[in-house]
Amino acid sequence: MKQKEESKSGNNRLSDDVNVLEAEVAELNLDLEKTKQAIRRLREEEDPANGVYRHEEIFRMQQDKLRIDVEIQFRTNKINRIKLGIEELEPSEGVRNGFLF
């Protein structure tokens, strides 16, 4: 996935534009569904009785699924921080007062 817009904070990982982030989440959700379908298809193709195994492909697809899940979560969290007006590098109120939570 390419970065569509540079972050205002100088962080090139994620955009600061909610619309861009939401579009990326939608695209990632489509990729996630395709990956889940591919995993199901690979599992159905397995036939241990005839020596047909797809464990390596399934494992790679599951790793890809987890990566996509994390990418979605990063963008969702960024959207929530933007909507709440929280600065990324700003410590929370509790941390500023000496509390961890």
C-alpha positions in Angstrom: 0.0 0.0 0.0 1.5 3.3 -1.0 1.4 6.4 1.2 -1.1 8.7 -0.5 -0.4 11.9 1.5 2.5 12.9 3.7 1.7 13.4 7.3 1.7 17.0 8.6 3.6 15.8 11.7 6.5 14.7 9.5 5.7 11.1 10.0 5.5 9.5 6.6 3.8 6.3 7.8 0.2 7.6 7.9 -1.7 10.5 6.5 -3.3 13.2 8.7 -6.3 13.3 6.4 -9.3 11.4 7.8 -10.8 10.9 4.3 -7.5 9.3 3.0 -7.3 7.1 6.0 -10.9 5.9 5.7 -10.3 5.2 2.0 -7.3 3.1 2.9 -9.2 1.2 5.6 -11.9 0.4 3.0 -9.3 -0.8 0.5 -7.6 -2.9 3.2 -11.0 -4.4 4.2 -11.4 -5.6 0.6 -7.9 -7.1 0.7 -8.7 -8.7 4.0 -11.8 -10.4 2.6 -9.9 -11.6 -0.5 -7.2 -13.0 1.8 -9.8 -14.8 3.9 -11.4 -16.3 0.8 -8.0 -17.4 -0.4 -7.3 -19.1 2.9 -10.7 -20.9 2.7 -10.0 -22.0 -0.8 -6.5 -23.3 0.0 -7.9 -25.3 3.0 -10.6 -26.8 0.8 -7.9 -27.8 -1.8 -6.0 -29.8 0.8 -6.4 -33.6 0.5 -4.1 -35.4 3.0 -5.3 -38.8 1.7 -3.8 -38.0 -1.7 -0.8 -36.1 -0.3 -2.0 -32.6 -1.3 -1.0 -30.1 1.4 -1.2 -26.3 1.2 0.2 -25.6 4.7 3.0 -23.2 3.4 0.6 -21.1 1.3 -2.0 -21.1 4.1 0.6 -20.0 6.6 1.8 -17.1 4.3 -1.8 -16.0 3.7 -2.5 -16.1 7.4 0.5 -13.9 8.0 -0.8 -11.5 5.3 -4.2 -11.5 7.0 -2.6 -10.5 10.3 -0.6 -7.8 8.6 -3.7 -6.4 7.0 -5.5 -6.5 10.4 -2.7 -4.5 12.0 -2.7 -2.0 9.1 -6.5 -1.5 9.5 -6.1 -1.0 13.3 -3.3 1.6 12.8 -5.4 3.6 10.5 -8.5 3.3 12.7 -6.5 4.4 15.7 -5.1 7.4 13.8 -8.6 8.4 12.7 -9.8 8.3 16.3 -6.9 10.3 17.5 -7.5 13.0 14.8 -11.2 13.1 15.7 -10.5 13.4 19.4 -7.8 16.1 18.7 -5.0 14.0 20.4 -1.5 14.8 19.3 0.6 11.7 18.6 3.7 12.6 20.6 1.8 14.3 23.4 1.8 12.4 26.7 -1.5 11.6 28.3 -2.7 13.7 31.3 -2.0 10.9 33.7 1.6 10.5 32.5 2.2 14.3 32.9 1.0 14.1 36.5 3.2 11.1 37.3 0.7 8.3 36.9 1.0 5.6 34.4 -2.7 5.2 33.9 
